[in-house]
Amino acid sequence: MLTTNEIIGQNILTILNKKSLTQAALAEKLGWTRQEVNKIVHGRKNVTAQELKEISDALNVSMEELVKESAVNENIEPIKLFMGQVSTKEAQMGLLHTQKIMDMVLFHSQVQENKSKLMKEWDA
């Protein structure tokens, strides 16, 4: 389940990708720093109603479009959601490589979390 901040961030990323805009371009339109926009896009900052209004105006979309939940985004691979769609073969290979690394990290994390349970089952 995504938080409201994460939903807003994903919607902003989707809109930026559709409009072929960067986070830096959005920051410039808003008169904010890239770091401020980055925190919002990644759900690490609570967005005020005023900020939401400013973002919707800058992107020429409704505030509702920024806060709507979409089941589609939950099914997108995190790397592709973060990086957006890419067009070059090299970038596609880079995303694929990054996804494999992320899968290995998650697997390792799950093994560490369940280490004691796995060891008990092994010893039985």
Secondary structure, 3 states (H helix, E strand, C coil): CCCHHHHHHHHHHHHHHHCCCCHHHHHHHHCCCHHHHHHHHCCCCCCCHHHHHHHHHHHCCCHHHHHCCCHHHHCCCHHHHHHCCCCCHHHHHHHHHHHHHHHHHHHHHHHHHCHHHHHHHHHC
